[in-house]
Amino acid sequence: MALFGNAHSIDPAQAQQEYARLLGHGEQVHAAYLLIRDTILFTDRRLILIDKQGITGKKTEYHSIPYRSITHFAVETAGTFDLDAELKIWLSGTPAPVQKTFTKGVDIYEVQAILTQFVTR
């Protein structure tokens, strides 16, 4: 499962351009991560999860999470044998967290700082 869940960072300006149709007027991408087929965007207004579905990946679900709906989150750092870090986000009214896995090359503390910046507004 880890092979399909790993993520790495991508240039926010590139993500801004590529996903411009998803963004509201003046909305800015601050960080972006690419999974094997999926993408995670941290904008100044919300978290956007882009989930490619099916064998071809042509069908795509765009999941928008306003930061105000995040009740809490947790990060789990990479270890010696488990080289992946995890991000778990709990949303109001939802008992199970949204979970994303990042490669060791991604600074999970940076991801936490981005969430902290927007969730604590």
N, C-alpha and C positions, 0 to 999 in steps of 0.2 A: 504494500500500500504506500510506503514512503516514496517510492519512485514516482508515483503520480501526484504526490502532495507537495513536493518541494517547490520553493519559490526563490526567485532572485529579483533584485531591484532593477527597475528600468528608469530611464530618464523621464522625469515629470513633464518636461516640455514636449517630448515625443508622445507621451500618453495624452497630454492636453490636445495635441493636434489630432491624434488617431481617434480619440473618443469625443471630439468636439460636439457631435450631435447629441450626446447624453448630458452635456453640461448646460446649466442655466446661465442666463446673461451675467457675465462677470465672474462666474464660478471658476476657481483656479485649482488645478491639481498640485498638491504639495509633495506627494510621494506616490509611487506606483510599483507594484510587484507583479511579475509574470509567473504563473504556474505553468505546468506543461501545456495546458489548453485554456486555463482560466486567468483572469486578471483581477487585481484588487487595486482600487484607486482611493486614495485619501485626499478629499478635496477640502476646501475651507468651509463647506456646508454640510457634507455627508460622506459616508463611506459607501462606495459602489463596488459590488461584487459582480463580476461578469463571468457567467457560467456557461461554457460551451457544452452543448448536449448532443447525444447521438454519436454514431460512428464517424460521421463526416465532420461534425462540429459546426454545421451550418445553422442549426437551431441554437439560439442563444437566449439565456435568461439574464436580465439586468435587474439586480436586486439593490435597491437604494435604502440605506439605513441612515436616517437623521441621527446626528450625534446625541441629541437630547433623548433618544430612545434607548441608549446604551446605559444599563444600570450599573454594570461593573465589567472589568476585564482582567485577564491574567496572562502573563507570559511565562513560558517555561524555557529556560536556556538549554542550549545544546550541552551534552555531556561528553565523556570520554568515548563511550561506545555508541551512544545515541547521538548522532551528529546533527540532528534536526532540532530546531527550536519551534515552539508552538505558541500560537495566539488563540485565546478563547475569549469570546465576547458574548455577554449575556444581554438580551434585549428585554425591555419591559413586556410582561405578559407571556413570555416564552421561557419554559423551564430549562430547556437544553441550550447550551451555548453554540454559537457559530464557531467552528474550529478551522484554523488554517495552519499549515506547516511550512516552515521556512528552512532553507539550507543554512548550514553553519556560516556561510559567507555573508548572510544578511545580519546586520546589527539589530537584534531583537530589542535592544534598549532604545534604539532610534524609533522603532515602531511604537514602543510603549510611550515614548516622549511625544510623538505625533498625536496619539490617542489622548494622552493627558492634556495636551494643549487645547484640543477641540472639545473634549467631553466635559472639562471643568469650567467652561465658559459660563 
